[in-house]
């Protein structure tokens, strides 16, 4: 498990980190995977930020909606593929 050092982030740093996580989610990653790949904050901090900063809640909700759409489109592509015969 990765050890995180508690640190104070500037508003811009928080936004950059949060945006990076949300971009990973939009690309189809789970929150757990996105947090693991970004390696800048722990899940506890992520959820603290969601509670503390309303705009992050909106951004996260949008990211999960876009991920769902992306995954749905991917499933449609798979379902519409013609099997090789």
VOFI-859314 format. One record per residue: residue number from 0; x, y, z of N, C-alpha, C in turn. Coordinates in nm, 2 decimals. Each point is the difference from the previous one (the first is absolute). Example, Ala and Ser with C-alpha at 12.3 -4.5 7.8 and 13.67 -1.06 7.14 Angstrom:
VOFI-859314
+-----+--------+--------+--------+--------+--------+--------+--------+--------+--------+
!   k !   n_xx !   n_yy !   n_zz !  ca_xx !  ca_yy !  ca_zz !   c_xx !   c_yy !   c_zz !
+-----+--------+--------+--------+--------+--------+--------+--------+--------+--------+
!   0 !   1.32 !  -0.57 !   0.78 !  -0.09 !   0.12 !   0.00 !   0.09 !   0.12 !   0.00 !
!   1 !  -0.04 !   0.11 !  -0.07 !   0.09 !   0.11 !   0.00 !  -0.08 !   0.11 !   0.08 !
+-----+--------+--------+--------+--------+--------+--------+--------+--------+--------+
end
This chain:
VOFI-859314
+-----+--------+--------+--------+--------+--------+--------+--------+--------+--------+
!   k !   n_xx !   n_yy !   n_zz !  ca_xx !  ca_yy !  ca_zz !   c_xx !   c_yy !   c_zz !
+-----+--------+--------+--------+--------+--------+--------+--------+--------+--------+
!   0 !   0.08 !  -0.12 !   0.00 !  -0.08 !   0.12 !   0.00 !   0.09 !   0.12 !   0.00 !
!   1 !  -0.04 !   0.10 !  -0.08 !   0.08 !   0.12 !  -0.01 !  -0.02 !   0.09 !   0.13 !
!   2 !   0.11 !   0.05 !   0.05 !  -0.01 !   0.10 !   0.11 !  -0.01 !   0.14 !  -0.05 !
!   3 !  -0.10 !   0.07 !   0.05 !  -0.02 !   0.14 !  -0.04 !   0.03 !   0.09 !   0.11 !
!   4 !   0.07 !   0.11 !  -0.03 !   0.03 !   0.10 !   0.10 !  -0.11 !   0.11 !  -0.01 !
!   5 !  -0.06 !   0.02 !   0.12 !  -0.10 !   0.11 !   0.00 !   0.07 !   0.13 !  -0.03 !
!   6 !  -0.06 !   0.07 !  -0.10 !   0.06 !   0.13 !  -0.03 !  -0.11 !   0.10 !  -0.04 !
!   7 !   0.02 !   0.12 !   0.02 !  -0.09 !   0.10 !  -0.04 !   0.02 !   0.04 !  -0.15 !
!   8 !  -0.11 !  -0.01 !  -0.08 !   0.01 !   0.04 !  -0.14 !  -0.06 !   0.13 !  -0.02 !
!   9 !   0.05 !   0.07 !  -0.10 !  -0.06 !   0.13 !  -0.04 !  -0.13 !  -0.04 !  -0.08 !
!  10 !  -0.08 !   0.10 !  -0.02 !  -0.13 !  -0.02 !  -0.07 !   0.03 !  -0.06 !  -0.14 !
!  11 !   0.10 !   0.06 !  -0.07 !   0.04 !  -0.05 !  -0.13 !   0.05 !  -0.14 !   0.00 !
!  12 !   0.08 !  -0.03 !   0.10 !   0.05 !  -0.14 !   0.01 !  -0.11 !  -0.10 !   0.02 !
!  13 !  -0.09 !   0.04 !   0.09 !  -0.12 !  -0.09 !   0.03 !  -0.08 !  -0.02 !  -0.13 !
!  14 !  -0.02 !   0.11 !  -0.08 !  -0.08 !  -0.01 !  -0.12 !   0.07 !  -0.08 !  -0.10 !
!  15 !   0.13 !   0.01 !  -0.02 !   0.08 !  -0.07 !  -0.09 !   0.00 !  -0.15 !   0.03 !
!  16 !   0.01 !  -0.04 !   0.13 !   0.00 !  -0.14 !   0.04 !  -0.14 !  -0.05 !  -0.02 !
!  17 !  -0.10 !   0.07 !   0.04 !  -0.14 !  -0.05 !  -0.02 !  -0.03 !  -0.02 !  -0.15 !
!  18 !   0.04 !   0.10 !  -0.08 !  -0.02 !  -0.01 !  -0.15 !   0.07 !  -0.13 !  -0.05 !
!  19 !   0.12 !  -0.02 !   0.04 !   0.07 !  -0.12 !  -0.05 !  -0.07 !  -0.13 !   0.04 !
!  20 !  -0.05 !   0.00 !   0.12 !  -0.08 !  -0.12 !   0.04 !  -0.12 !  -0.02 !  -0.08 !
!  21 !  -0.08 !   0.11 !  -0.02 !  -0.12 !   0.00 !  -0.08 !   0.03 !  -0.04 !  -0.15 !
!  22 !   0.10 !   0.05 !  -0.05 !   0.04 !  -0.04 !  -0.14 !   0.02 !  -0.15 !  -0.01 !
!  23 !   0.07 !  -0.05 !   0.10 !   0.02 !  -0.15 !  -0.01 !  -0.14 !  -0.07 !   0.01 !
!  24 !  -0.09 !   0.05 !   0.08 !  -0.13 !  -0.06 !   0.02 !  -0.07 !   0.00 !  -0.13 !
!  25 !   0.00 !   0.12 !  -0.07 !  -0.07 !   0.01 !  -0.13 !   0.06 !  -0.10 !  -0.10 !
!  26 !   0.12 !  -0.03 !   0.01 !   0.06 !  -0.10 !  -0.09 !  -0.03 !  -0.15 !   0.03 !
!  27 !  -0.08 !  -0.01 !   0.11 !  -0.05 !  -0.14 !   0.03 !   0.06 !  -0.06 !   0.12 !
!  28 !   0.09 !   0.07 !   0.07 !   0.06 !  -0.05 !   0.12 !  -0.10 !   0.01 !   0.12 !
!  29 !   0.02 !  -0.09 !   0.09 !  -0.08 !   0.01 !   0.13 !   0.07 !   0.11 !   0.08 !
!  30 !  -0.07 !   0.04 !   0.10 !   0.06 !   0.10 !   0.09 !   0.12 !  -0.05 !   0.07 !
!  31 !  -0.01 !  -0.13 !   0.04 !   0.12 !  -0.06 !   0.07 !   0.12 !   0.00 !  -0.09 !
!  32 !  -0.02 !  -0.04 !  -0.13 !   0.11 !   0.00 !  -0.09 !   0.05 !   0.14 !  -0.03 !
!  33 !  -0.09 !   0.09 !  -0.01 !   0.05 !   0.14 !  -0.03 !   0.08 !   0.05 !   0.12 !
!  34 !  -0.05 !  -0.02 !   0.12 !   0.08 !   0.05 !   0.11 !   0.14 !  -0.07 !   0.01 !
!  35 !   0.00 !  -0.13 !  -0.03 !   0.13 !  -0.07 !   0.00 !   0.09 !   0.05 !  -0.10 !
!  36 !  -0.05 !   0.03 !  -0.12 !   0.09 !   0.05 !  -0.11 !   0.05 !   0.14 !   0.03 !
!  37 !  -0.09 !   0.09 !   0.05 !   0.04 !   0.14 !   0.03 !   0.10 !   0.01 !   0.11 !
!  38 !  -0.02 !  -0.09 !   0.10 !   0.09 !  -0.01 !   0.12 !   0.04 !   0.14 !   0.07 !
!  39 !  -0.10 !   0.08 !   0.00 !   0.02 !   0.13 !   0.07 !  -0.08 !   0.02 !   0.12 !
!  40 !  -0.12 !  -0.07 !   0.01 !  -0.08 !   0.01 !   0.11 !  -0.06 !  -0.14 !   0.03 !
!  41 !  -0.04 !  -0.02 !   0.13 !  -0.06 !  -0.12 !   0.04 !  -0.16 !   0.01 !  -0.02 !
!  42 !  -0.06 !  -0.11 !   0.00 !  -0.15 !   0.00 !  -0.02 !  -0.07 !   0.08 !   0.11 !
!  43 !   0.05 !   0.00 !   0.12 !  -0.06 !   0.08 !   0.11 !   0.01 !   0.15 !  -0.04 !
!  44 !   0.11 !   0.04 !  -0.05 !   0.01 !   0.14 !  -0.04 !  -0.09 !   0.03 !  -0.11 !
!  45 !  -0.02 !  -0.09 !  -0.10 !  -0.09 !   0.02 !  -0.11 !  -0.14 !   0.03 !   0.05 !
!  46 !  -0.05 !  -0.09 !   0.09 !  -0.13 !   0.02 !   0.05 !  -0.02 !   0.12 !   0.09 !
!  47 !   0.11 !   0.03 !   0.07 !  -0.01 !   0.13 !   0.08 !  -0.02 !   0.12 !  -0.10 !
!  48 !   0.08 !   0.00 !  -0.11 !  -0.01 !   0.10 !  -0.09 !  -0.14 !   0.01 !  -0.07 !
!  49 !  -0.06 !  -0.12 !  -0.02 !  -0.14 !   0.00 !  -0.06 !  -0.09 !   0.06 !   0.10 !
!  50 !   0.01 !  -0.02 !   0.13 !  -0.09 !   0.06 !   0.10 !   0.03 !   0.15 !   0.01 !
!  51 !   0.12 !   0.04 !   0.00 !   0.04 !   0.13 !   0.03 !  -0.02 !   0.10 !  -0.12 !
!  52 !   0.02 !  -0.05 !  -0.12 !   0.00 !   0.09 !  -0.12 !  -0.11 !  -0.04 !  -0.09 !
!  53 !  -0.11 !   0.08 !  -0.01 !  -0.12 !  -0.04 !  -0.08 !   0.03 !  -0.02 !  -0.14 !
!  54 !   0.09 !   0.08 !  -0.06 !   0.04 !  -0.01 !  -0.14 !   0.06 !  -0.13 !  -0.03 !
!  55 !   0.07 !  -0.06 !   0.10 !   0.06 !  -0.13 !  -0.03 !  -0.10 !  -0.11 !  -0.01 !
!  56 !  -0.11 !   0.01 !   0.08 !  -0.11 !  -0.09 !   0.00 !  -0.06 !   0.00 !  -0.14 !
!  57 !  -0.02 !   0.12 !  -0.05 !  -0.06 !   0.01 !  -0.14 !   0.09 !  -0.06 !  -0.10 !
!  58 !   0.13 !   0.03 !   0.01 !   0.10 !  -0.05 !  -0.10 !   0.01 !  -0.15 !   0.01 !
!  59 !   0.00 !  -0.06 !   0.12 !   0.00 !  -0.14 !   0.01 !  -0.13 !  -0.07 !  -0.06 !
!  60 !  -0.11 !   0.06 !   0.03 !  -0.13 !  -0.05 !  -0.05 !   0.01 !   0.00 !  -0.16 !
!  61 !   0.05 !   0.11 !  -0.05 !   0.01 !   0.01 !  -0.15 !   0.09 !  -0.11 !  -0.05 !
!  62 !   0.11 !  -0.02 !   0.06 !   0.10 !  -0.10 !  -0.04 !  -0.06 !  -0.14 !   0.00 !
!  63 !  -0.07 !  -0.03 !   0.11 !  -0.06 !  -0.13 !   0.00 !  -0.11 !  -0.02 !  -0.10 !
!  64 !  -0.07 !   0.10 !  -0.03 !  -0.11 !   0.00 !  -0.11 !   0.07 !  -0.02 !  -0.14 !
!  65 !   0.11 !   0.07 !  -0.02 !   0.07 !  -0.02 !  -0.13 !   0.07 !  -0.14 !  -0.01 !
!  66 !   0.05 !  -0.05 !   0.11 !   0.05 !  -0.14 !   0.00 !  -0.11 !  -0.10 !  -0.03 !
!  67 !  -0.11 !   0.02 !   0.06 !  -0.12 !  -0.09 !  -0.03 !  -0.03 !   0.00 !  -0.15 !
!  68 !   0.00 !   0.12 !  -0.06 !  -0.03 !   0.02 !  -0.14 !   0.11 !  -0.07 !  -0.09 !
!  69 !   0.12 !   0.02 !   0.04 !   0.11 !  -0.06 !  -0.07 !  -0.01 !  -0.15 !   0.00 !
!  70 !  -0.03 !  -0.05 !   0.12 !  -0.01 !  -0.15 !   0.02 !  -0.11 !  -0.05 !  -0.08 !
!  71 !  -0.11 !   0.07 !   0.00 !  -0.12 !  -0.04 !  -0.08 !   0.03 !  -0.01 !  -0.15 !
!  72 !   0.07 !   0.11 !  -0.05 !   0.03 !   0.00 !  -0.14 !   0.10 !  -0.12 !  -0.03 !
!  73 !   0.09 !  -0.03 !   0.09 !   0.09 !  -0.11 !  -0.02 !  -0.07 !  -0.13 !  -0.01 !
!  74 !  -0.10 !  -0.02 !   0.09 !  -0.08 !  -0.12 !  -0.01 !  -0.08 !  -0.01 !  -0.13 !
!  75 !  -0.05 !   0.11 !  -0.05 !  -0.07 !   0.00 !  -0.12 !   0.09 !  -0.04 !  -0.12 !
!  76 !   0.12 !   0.05 !   0.00 !   0.10 !  -0.03 !  -0.10 !   0.02 !  -0.15 !   0.00 !
!  77 !   0.02 !  -0.06 !   0.12 !   0.03 !  -0.14 !   0.01 !  -0.12 !  -0.08 !  -0.04 !
!  78 !  -0.12 !   0.04 !   0.03 !  -0.12 !  -0.07 !  -0.03 !  -0.03 !   0.00 !  -0.15 !
!  79 !   0.05 !   0.11 !  -0.07 !  -0.03 !   0.02 !  -0.14 !   0.11 !  -0.06 !  -0.09 !
!  80 !   0.11 !  -0.05 !   0.06 !   0.10 !  -0.06 !  -0.08 !  -0.05 !  -0.13 !  -0.06 !
!  81 !   0.04 !  -0.01 !  -0.13 !  -0.04 !  -0.12 !  -0.07 !   0.10 !  -0.12 !   0.03 !
!  82 !  -0.05 !  -0.11 !   0.04 !   0.09 !  -0.11 !   0.03 !   0.07 !  -0.05 !  -0.13 !
!  83 !   0.12 !  -0.04 !   0.02 !   0.07 !  -0.06 !  -0.12 !  -0.05 !  -0.14 !  -0.02 !
!  84 !  -0.04 !  -0.02 !  -0.13 !  -0.05 !  -0.13 !  -0.04 !   0.07 !  -0.05 !  -0.12 !
+-----+--------+--------+--------+--------+--------+--------+--------+--------+--------+
end
